[in-house]
Amino acid sequence: MSGTNLPVSGARLWDSLMEMAKIGATSKGGCNRQTLTDLDGQARALLQEWGEALGCTVTVDRIGNMVLRREGRDPSRPAVAIGSHLDTQPTGGKFDGVLGVLAGLEVLRALHEAGIETEAPVVLINWTNEEGARFSPPMMGSGVAMGLFDEAEVLAKTDPAGAVFGEELRRIGWQGEADPAALQSLGAYFELHIEQGPLLETDGIPVGIVDRALGQLWFDVTVTGEEAHAGSAMGPRRDAMVAAAILVQAVEEIALAAGGDGRATVGRLTVAPDSRNVVPSRVWFSVDLRHGDPKALARMGEALEARAESLAAERDVEIAVERFWEFPLTPFDPKLIEALRQAAQGRNLPWRTMPTGIGHDAVYLARRVPTAMIFCPCEGGISHNEAESITPEWAEAGLVVLADAVLATAGRATGE
């Protein structure tokens, strides 16, 4: 690749990805390295080993976030950070999160080997429990660090088997003493991630520069009807399942009508009494609405509530629509976005500006710290899946853009 700003190695990044993928490797080629398991501890230890080999100091905070620090000429300047996560879904892939961490490691390696001194310190962060697969909610490490989650509440969370977050963090040896809130003083934060969608691959564009995270509205919907025998006449029925099915279809219609970035998902559904020969009396399901326009997102929520109200009257059922969680539209930092654009242009790499509709640690960081993201393509848009795949060329394209933007932001010390 053209460009001489920072001599990173795409081949070494790929080798590191394959080496990390051995920890928690699955028979189908993916990774099962859930947060705060022994395998998570092994991955952390390997990252620490690699970082200390470069002379980086490694600190761990009370929530388990790992910080590898390469000092700058002026230690008093706010650090420029690179980060993502090493934990995976139970049937996850080799690249989700891990790419961002190991690309950051490669930036540190390149700085070290080239003997380049930056004005500001450069740090690499492995955030705890981004995935939320074992302990919910996701993005706990960054959420606590940015003051969005209560630390004590997170440490008290339990997984489905009853294991306690704080106890597991201590058990695997990765609870430190540093204050997570100290990370709010970062000067800038960059995160490289696979797109988790098909747009870049479809358009043949190797670099996505993420300028915002879509706003989100989550709802709990409960439809209450009346139980009846499956052999009863159709006319008098108050079938909660049929009403729920109509409303689920309406959720899709609402997103399509919103246009633009409109997205809607029903991801969970439960039925009672859950019997083959009983008309359901109660159906609960989740609704996830997303959009890049806050007003359009609000209209989507209002449309859901209005359709539920009219459907309840039509079907003689009760429908409760409760707002469960709201996540505002989050813009990323214009100066850092421009640094990424300049880096892509300097490397002669095609790029496109795009939003993320998916939660990342960067979205929480953006509440407190200047933040920007880079996407690289992933095959078929598949992620959270053992089939998740990218090419070495895609990884390298994201890496060089990340590296050059980080160096431009941290400042190459004079005389270098």
N, C-alpha and C positions, 0 to 999 in steps of 0.2 A: 504493500500500500504506500501511496505517496504521503508526504508529511513528515516533518523532522522535529516536531515540537518535543515529544517525549518518546524515547525508543522502547516502547512496551513490546512484549512478545505474545502474539496470539497463540502460538504453539504451546508456550509454557502455561498460559491460562487454560488451554484445553486439557493439558496433562493434569493440571491441578483439579479441574472439574472431574476428570475420570478417577483420580485418586480419592477425592472426597466421596464420590459416588459408591465406593466400595463399602463405606460405613453405612449399614442399613440396606445394602443392595437386595433387591427382590428378584425372584426367578424370572419375572417378565421384563427385567431391564430397568426398573424404576428404583425408588428409595422409600423405605419406611423408617424415618428417623424423627419420630415425634418428640415434641419438646419435653425436656427434663427426664428423658429416659437415659439409660446407660449409653445408648448409641449417640444421643445428643451430646453427652459428656465427652465421648470419644472424638466427635467432630470438633468440639470446642478445643480439646487438647491439641489436636492436629493444627488448628488455626493458630493457637498460641505458639506452638513449636515453630511454625513457619514465620510468624511475626518476630519472635525473639531472635531468630537467625539473622534478621535484618537490623537488629539493634533497637527494635521498637520496645517501648514499655507497654505492658499489658495490665490494665486494671479492670476490675469487675465491680459493678454496683450492687445494691441490695436486692434488685429485681433480676439480676443475672446478666444484664447487658455487658458485653465485652467491648473494650475500647483499646485498640492498638494505636499507639501514638508515635509519630516520627516528628521530632522537634524541629522547629523552624529557627531562622536566624533571630527572630523576635518572639520569644515565648509568650510575651504578654498579649500578642495579637490573638483574636479569636480564631480557633482552629477551623480549617476547612475539612469537612467530614465526607466520607463515602460510606455507604452502609446498605444492608439488607439483612437476610436471615438464613440460618442453616437448618432450621427445623422444617419438616415436610408433613404432608398429609400421610395417612396410613398407606395409601397406594399412590404416592406422589412420584414426581419425576426427578431427573438429575439437575434441573436448571432453575426452577422456580425459587427465587430468593438466593440460591447458592451462587448463581452467576454474578449477582451484584456484590456479594462478599468477596469472591475470589478475583473478580475484576479489580476491586479495590486493593486486594493484596498484590496483584500484578503491578498496579500503579506504584505501590510502595517499593516493590522489588526493582522496578525500572529507575526510580529516583535513587535508590541505594546504589545500584550498579553504575549508574552514570555519574554518581557523586554530585548530584544536583542538590543544592540547598535552597529551600523555599523561605520566603519571608515569614509566612504564617505556618504554624504547625499543620500537619496533615494527619488526620486520624481515620481509622477504619472501625466501623461499629457492626457487631453482630447482635441484632436485637432479639430479645427473648420472646418466644411464643408469638410470632407473627401469624401463624396459620390458625391458631384457635381450634385445632383438631382434637386435642386432648383436654385442654382447659379453655373454657369460653369466658369472655369474648376474645376475638383475635386481637393482634397488635398490642398485647399487654405491656411489653417492655417499653415501646415508644410511647404508649398512652400514659404510663406512669411517669416516664421521664419528662414528658411535656405538660404534666399536671392535669391531664384529662381523666385519669383514673386514680382512685385512692389506693395508695400503696398497701395499706393494711388489708383492705378488702381483696385485692388481687392475691396477696400472699395466703389468704384464707380460702381461696377458691378450691373446689374439689373436682376431680375428674369422674367419669361414670363409675369407676371402681371404688371411689371414696378416697383416693390419694389426695393429699393436701399440697397445693402448689408450693408453699414455702418449705414444707418438709421435704418434698422431692428435690427442690433446688439445693437444699443443704445436703441431702443424701448423695447426689451426684458430684458434690464438691464445687458448685459454681454459684454460691451466694457470696458476694463480696461485701465490702464495707463502704464503698463510695456512694455518694448521694446521687440518685438518678437525675434529680432536678438540675445538677450541674451541667447537663448536656443542653439545657436551654440557652447557654451562653455561646454555642457554636456560631461561627461567623457565616457558614454556608453549609448546605447539605445536598449531596448528589446521590441518586440511586439509579442504577442500571437494572432493568428487569426485562424478562421476556414479555411480549405483548399480551399473551393469553387471549388472543383473538387473531383473525385471519387477514386483517387489512393490509399490513405491511407485506406479507408474503404474496397476497393476491396482486398487489400493485407493483411488486418487484422493487420495493424501496427498503434499503437496509437499516435505516435509522428513523425512529420516531422520537420527536421532541415533544414531551408532554407538557402542556401549558396549564392544565387544570384537572381537578378531580370532580366528577359529576356529583351533584347533590343527590341525596338518597332519602327516601321516606319508607319506613317499614311499618306494616300493620299486622295485627292479629285479627282475624275474622272468624266469628263463631256464628254458625247457622243452626238454629234450634227449631225442630219440627215435632213430630210425634211418632213414636214407634207403632208399627203395625205388622201383622203377619204378611209374609211375602205372597200369600194366596188371597189377600184381601183385594177388594175392588179398587181400581185405579182412581176413580173420581174423587172420593173423599180424602185421599191421602194428603198428608203434610210432610212430604219427603224432603228431608234436609239435604240428602245427597244430590238430588236433581237440582235444587236451588243453588247448591254450592257449585255444581258443574257449570251452570249458566253464568254464575258470577266469575268463575275462573276464566271462562272464555272471554268475558267482558274485560278482564284484566289485560289480556293480550290486545284487545281492540282499543283500549285506552292508550296503550303505548304506541300503537300504530297511528292512531289519530293525532297524538302529540307531535309526531314527526321529529326531525332533528336527531338529538341524542336520546330520545325517549326509549326507555327500556323497562320491562316489567316481568317479574318472575313469581310464580307460585312454587316454592321449593319444598314445602312440607305440608302434609295433610293427614289428619287423623279422623277416624270414624267411630261412632258409638251407636249401638252396642257392638258393632263389628261382627255380625253374624250373617251367614249366607241367606238365611230365610227370614230376616227381619228388616223391615223398612227403617233406614237410619233415622234416629231422632236428633242427632247432633253431629255436626262436622266442623272441625276447626282447621284453618289453613293460614299460612303466612303469605303476605304479599310484600314484594320488594319493588319499589318504583324508583327510577333514576332518570335524571335529565340534567343537561348543562345550563338550562335556563331556569333560575329559581321560580319565576312566575309560571312557567310551563309545568314545573314539578308540582307546584301548589295546585294548579288546575287538574293535574292528574289525580291527586289525592281527593280533591273535591268531586271529581267525576266518579271515583270509586265509591265514595260515601253516598252520592246521589243514586247511583245504580243499585246499591244495596238497599236503600230505602224503598225504591220503586219495586224492586224484585220481591221484597218481603211482603208487600201488599198484594202483588200479583199471585204469589205462591202460598199465601197464608202461613208464613213462617216468621220467625224473629231473626234478624241479622244484626249482630253487634260488630262494628268496625272500630277497633281501638288502635290509636297511634302508639307504636311500640318504641320507635327510635327514629331520630332525625339527624341527618348528617348534611351540613350545609355545603353548597358549592365552594370548592377550595381552589383559588388561583395559585399558581406557582410564581416564583419571583422573576420579574421581567429581565433583570440584569443577568441572572444565571441562565435564563432561557436564551438570551442573546449570546452568551458565552458558548452555549452548546451549538447554536447556529453557526457561529464563527468557526468553531472547531470542525463541524461537519464540512463546511465550505473549504476550510484549509486542507482537509484530507480528500477533497473531491468526492465526497460521499453524498448521494441523493438523500434527502430527508423530507419529512412532512411533519407539520404541527398537528397534534391530536390530543384528545382528552383521555383520561383513564376512567373507566366505569367501575373499576375494581379498587378495593381498599388496599393500601400499601402503607408501610411505616412512613414513607415520605408524606403521606396525606396528613398524618398527625404532626410530623415535624413542621409542616408548612404553617401550622397555627402559631408557632413560636420562633421559627428560624427561617431565613431565606432558603428556599428549596427548589430543586428542579429534578426532573426525571428523564431518563432515556429508555426507549423501548427498542428491543431488537425483535425481528420476526421469530415466530415459532411455527413449526409445521402443522398446517391444518387448524391453527388456533387452539390446539389441544394443550391443556395444562391440568394440574391436579389429577394426573393420570400417569400410569407407568409408561404409556406410549409417548409422553411428552418428549419433543425432540427439536433441536436447533442444529445449525451447521457451524463448523469452526469459523467460517467466513463471517457469518452473522455475529457471532460472539466477538470476533476481532473488530468488526466495524463499530459495535457499541463501545468496546474497550478503548479504542483510540480517541473517539469523541469524548468519552469520559475523562481520559487521561489529560488531553489537551485543555479541556475546560477547567479541570481541577488545578492544573499548573498555572493557567492564566489567572485563576481566582486567588490561589495561594501566593502568587508572585514569585518569580524566579529571582533569587537574591542577586544583587549587582555583582559583577566580576565573574559570574559563572559563564 
